[in-house]
Amino acid sequence: MAASSKSPSASVFAHPWLQLILGVICMASVANLQYGWTLFVNPIDSQYHWGRPSIQVAFTIFVLIETWLVPIEGYLVDRFGPRPVVIGGGILVGLAWMLNSVADSLSLLYFAAALGGIGTGAVYGTCVGNALKWFPGRRGLAAGITAAGFGAGAAITIVPISKMIATDGYQHAFMFFGVLQGAIVFVMAWGLLAAPPALVAAAPRPNQAARSFTPPQVLRKPVFYVMYLMFVLVAAGGLMMAASMAPIARDFKIDKIPVALLGMAMPALTFAIFLNRIFDGVGRPLFGWVSDQIGRENTMAIAFVIGAGALFTLGQAGRNPVVFVLITALYFGVFGEIYSLFPATQGDTFGAKFAAANAGMLYTAKGMGSLLVPVAAKLALSAGWHVVFTIAMGFNLVAAALGLFVLKPMRARHFAATRAEVDTAAIASGGTPMQHAPGR
């Protein structure tokens, strides 16, 4: 490990908020690999006629690789610090879109997706895990702000990418933004530092575990698998929406219809994606902060139920371009919170010391959810999008019920058992029971 990573206090960047800002910039710079993808699906299909389901396999590969390797990348962060992992990620995300610009076969498109997944996972897992360590008392807010970079990062580039695709072709857009995004991550990574040990070992609050759990220990805890299932259920619908915004709008025949709102006028699809990124970005820190106040599970239930209502409305009235723009914005505003609430919940439940690796294991649930994206594309062709929306709505409602009636009591028992275990060990060794930091 570099000396600056071992002794972060020696660096001018050794401040929690500076670390958070650097993480947000890195996250924003890789957001298009997921949220900008939908803009390229139809142009690629028009160029090569591979079919949308086959093209969307690339999206699934990207998400699978991005998520399933995060535990390994998290281990590397916990072991060597965040800087080298994010530097490597920046190189790979740039290379991925450069390859997309010349991909003339599905195999090359899939290979580029895999490289992009590795790079994005390295950036995402590192920045979220680092935020959990630098802000032990405000994990919901810190994870939310960091995840907001990934949620809203595409907002500022959606319009330029759309215009570049229209004027210069999708290949040029891939090349230009691939180089730009990779370069930004590479530069920002040099300021990232590991959190000081004293901060990681801060006294836990009543709703936090009294000790840290290693990844193998986490995998033996039933509470982890309840969180995992909830994550899969909600992520499946959100990823389907993120990957399919353009195909949905095109099938609804509203993609190019002008919509005027908030003093702006854009085609419905472009406006929807732009507004979705804004609401997604705002929702992540907002719901993270709310969860710091009223509890993780309560906040999840509220967001998941609102998301189910948005999906129902989209199925009923989504062919109206204004409704499409506003309801998809609402949906993404409550969907993106899973990327702040679940890491924060994991950090509270299993401690800060191995937060990057443990958050990475939970994040693989996103990859499981992505397996349904090509399935949704096929189902939409045979049964219509309203069936897809109905299934995703059901997933949201099940996840809300699991959060309130299963996860909440399980975590309460987990915290009580962990405190008792630590206090018993302290008394047996001649010490005193652990003191907990005040707060929720």
Residue pairs with C-beta under 8 A, 6 or more apart in sequence:
1 79
1 80
1 81
1 194
2 81
2 83
2 84
3 10
4 10
4 11
4 83
4 193
5 80
5 81
5 82
5 83
5 193
5 194
6 81
6 194
8 14
8 193
8 194
8 195
8 196
9 196
11 191
11 193
13 19
13 22
13 191
13 192
13 193
14 193
14 196
16 134
16 135
16 142
18 191
19 130
19 131
19 134
19 191
19 192
19 193
19 195
20 131
20 134
20 135
20 142
20 145
20 146
22 188
22 191
22 192
23 126
23 127
23 128
23 130
23 131
23 146
23 149
23 192
24 127
24 145
24 146
24 148
24 149
25 149
25 184
25 188
26 86
26 90
26 123
26 127
26 149
26 184
26 185
26 188
26 189
26 192
27 123
27 124
27 127
27 146
27 147
27 148
27 149
27 150
27 153
28 149
28 150
28 152
28 153
28 156
29 90
29 93
29 123
29 153
29 181
29 182
29 184
29 185
29 188
30 89
30 93
30 119
30 120
30 123
30 124
30 150
30 153
30 181
30 185
31 149
31 150
31 151
31 152
31 153
31 154
31 277
32 153
32 154
32 157
32 161
32 177
32 181
33 62
33 93
33 96
33 97
33 116
33 119
33 120
33 181
34 62
34 63
34 66
34 120
34 150
34 154
34 242
35 151
35 153
35 154
35 158
35 242
35 273
35 276
35 277
35 280
36 154
36 157
36 158
36 161
36 177
37 59
37 62
37 242
37 243
38 242
38 243
38 244
38 245
38 246
38 247
38 273
39 158
39 161
39 162
39 165
39 170
39 246
39 273
40 100
40 165
40 170
40 173
40 174
41 52
41 55
41 56
41 243
41 246
41 247
42 52
42 246
42 247
42 250
43 165
43 169
43 170
44 50
44 55
44 109
44 170
45 51
45 52
45 55
47 170
48 104
50 106
52 247
52 377
53 374
53 377
53 378
53 381
54 106
55 106
55 109
56 243
56 244
56 373
56 374
56 377
57 106
57 110
57 374
58 106
58 109
58 110
58 112
58 113
59 113
59 243
59 370
59 373
60 370
60 371
60 373
60 374
61 110
61 113
61 114
61 117
62 113
62 114
62 116
62 117
62 120
63 117
63 239
63 366
63 367
63 369
63 370
63 373
64 117
64 367
64 370
64 371
65 113
65 114
65 116
65 117
65 118
65 121
65 367
66 116
66 117
66 118
66 120
66 121
66 124
66 366
66 367
67 117
67 121
67 363
67 364
67 365
67 366
67 367
67 368
67 370
68 364
68 367
69 117
69 118
69 121
69 122
70 121
70 124
70 125
70 359
70 360
70 361
70 363
70 364
71 215
71 357
71 360
71 361
71 363
71 364
72 360
73 85
73 121
73 122
73 125
73 126
73 356
73 360
74 125
74 126
74 129
74 356
74 357
74 358
74 359
74 360
74 361
75 215
75 356
75 357
75 360
76 84
76 85
77 85
77 125
77 126
77 129
77 130
77 194
77 356
77 357
78 129
78 353
78 354
78 355
78 356
78 357
81 192
81 193
81 194
82 126
82 127
82 129
82 130
82 189
82 192
82 193
82 194
83 189
83 190
83 192
83 193
85 122
85 126
86 122
86 123
86 126
86 127
86 185
86 188
86 189
86 192
87 186
87 189
87 190
88 119
88 122
89 118
89 119
89 120
89 121
89 122
89 123
89 126
89 185
89 189
90 119
90 123
90 182
90 183
90 184
90 185
90 186
90 188
90 189
91 119
91 182
91 186
92 115
92 116
92 118
92 119
92 122
92 182
93 116
93 119
93 120
93 123
93 178
93 181
93 182
93 185
94 119
94 178
94 179
94 181
94 182
94 183
94 185
94 186
95 115
95 119
95 178
95 182
96 112
96 113
96 115
96 116
96 119
96 178
97 112
97 116
97 174
97 175
97 177
97 178
97 179
97 181
97 182
98 174
98 175
98 178
98 179
99 108
99 111
99 112
99 115
100 109
100 112
100 174
100 178
101 171
101 172
101 174
101 175
101 178
102 108
102 171
103 109
103 112
119 182
123 185
124 150
124 363
125 356
125 359
125 360
125 363
126 192
126 356
127 146
127 149
127 192
128 143
128 146
128 147
128 339
128 343
128 356
128 359
128 363
129 343
129 355
129 356
129 357
129 359
129 360
130 192
130 194
130 195
130 356
131 139
131 142
131 143
131 145
131 146
132 139
132 142
132 143
132 343
132 344
132 347
132 352
132 355
132 356
132 359
133 194
133 195
133 199
133 200
133 352
133 355
133 356
134 142
134 195
134 199
135 141
135 142
136 199
136 200
136 202
136 208
136 347
136 352
137 202
137 205
137 437
137 439
138 292
139 288
139 292
139 343
139 344
139 347
139 348
140 287
140 288
140 289
140 290
140 291
140 292
140 296
140 340
140 341
140 344
141 285
141 288
141 289
141 292
142 288
142 344
143 284
143 288
143 339
143 340
143 341
143 343
143 344
143 347
144 284
144 285
144 286
144 287
144 288
144 289
144 337
144 340
144 341
144 344
145 284
145 285
145 288
146 340
147 284
147 285
147 288
147 336
147 339
147 340
147 343
148 280
148 281
148 282
148 284
148 285
148 336
148 340
149 281
150 339
151 277
151 280
151 281
151 283
151 284
151 332
151 336
151 339
152 277
152 278
152 280
152 281
152 282
153 277
153 281
154 273
154 277
155 274
155 277
155 278
155 281
157 177
158 270
158 273
158 274
158 277
159 266
159 270
159 274
161 173
161 177
162 270
164 172
164 173
164 176
164 177
165 173
195 352
200 352
200 353
201 352
201 353
202 352
202 437
203 434
203 435
203 436
203 437
204 210
204 351
204 434
204 436
204 437
205 436
205 437
205 438
205 439
205 440
206 415
206 436
206 439
206 440
207 295
207 348
207 415
207 440
208 347
208 348
208 349
208 351
208 415
208 436
209 348
209 349
209 350
209 351
209 414
209 415
209 418
210 415
210 418
210 419
210 421
210 422
210 423
210 434
210 436
211 351
211 418
211 421
211 422
212 350
212 351
212 352
212 353
212 354
213 221
213 350
213 351
213 354
213 358
214 354
215 354
215 357
215 358
215 361
217 350
218 224
218 350
218 354
218 358
218 361
219 361
221 350
221 414
222 410
223 349
223 407
223 410
223 411
223 414
224 349
224 350
224 361
224 362
226 402
226 406
226 407
226 410
227 342
227 345
227 346
227 349
227 362
227 407
228 362
228 365
229 365
229 399
229 402
230 300
230 342
230 399
230 402
230 403
230 407
231 338
231 342
231 362
231 365
231 366
231 369
232 365
232 368
232 369
233 369
233 395
233 396
233 398
233 399
233 402
234 304
234 307
234 335
234 338
234 369
234 395
234 396
234 399
235 338
235 365
235 366
235 368
235 369
235 370
236 368
236 369
236 370
236 372
236 392
236 395
237 307
237 311
237 335
237 369
237 391
237 392
237 393
237 395
237 396
238 331
238 332
238 335
238 336
238 338
238 369
239 366
239 369
239 370
239 372
239 373
240 372
240 373
240 376
240 388
240 392
241 248
241 328
241 331
241 332
241 335
241 392
242 332
243 373
244 373
244 376
244 377
244 380
245 269
245 272
245 273
245 276
245 328
246 255
246 269
247 377
247 380
248 318
248 380
248 385
249 255
249 268
249 269
249 272
249 324
250 269
251 380
251 385
252 318
252 319
252 324
252 385
253 319
254 268
254 269
254 319
254 320
254 321
254 324
255 267
255 268
255 269
256 267
256 268
256 269
257 267
257 268
257 321
258 265
258 266
258 267
258 268
259 265
259 266
259 267
259 268
259 271
259 321
259 322
259 325
261 271
261 322
261 325
261 326
264 271
266 274
268 321
268 324
268 325
271 325
272 324
272 325
272 328
272 329
275 325
275 326
275 328
275 329
276 328
276 329
276 331
276 332
277 332
278 329
279 329
279 330
279 332
279 333
279 336
280 332
280 333
280 335
280 336
281 336
282 333
283 303
283 332
283 333
283 334
283 335
283 336
283 337
284 336
284 337
284 339
284 340
285 340
286 337
287 299
287 303
287 334
287 337
287 340
287 341
288 337
288 340
288 341
288 344
290 299
291 298
291 299
291 300
291 340
291 341
291 344
291 345
292 344
292 440
293 440
295 408
295 440
296 341
296 344
296 345
296 348
297 345
297 403
297 404
297 407
297 408
297 411
298 404
298 408
299 337
299 341
300 337
300 338
300 341
300 399
300 400
300 403
301 400
301 401
301 403
301 404
303 334
303 335
303 337
303 341
304 334
304 396
304 397
304 399
304 400
304 403
305 396
305 397
305 400
306 330
306 334
307 331
307 334
307 335
307 396
308 393
308 394
308 396
308 397
308 400
310 327
310 328
310 330
310 331
310 334
311 331
311 389
311 390
311 392
311 393
311 396
312 389
312 390
312 393
313 323
313 327
314 323
314 324
314 327
314 328
314 331
314 389
315 385
315 386
315 389
315 390
315 393
316 386
317 323
317 327
318 324
318 327
318 385
318 389
342 362
342 363
342 365
343 359
343 362
343 363
345 411
346 355
346 358
346 359
346 362
347 355
347 358
347 359
348 411
349 411
349 414
350 358
376 388
379 387
379 388
380 387
380 388
419 434
419 436
422 433
422 434
423 433
423 434
426 432
426 433
426 434
427 433
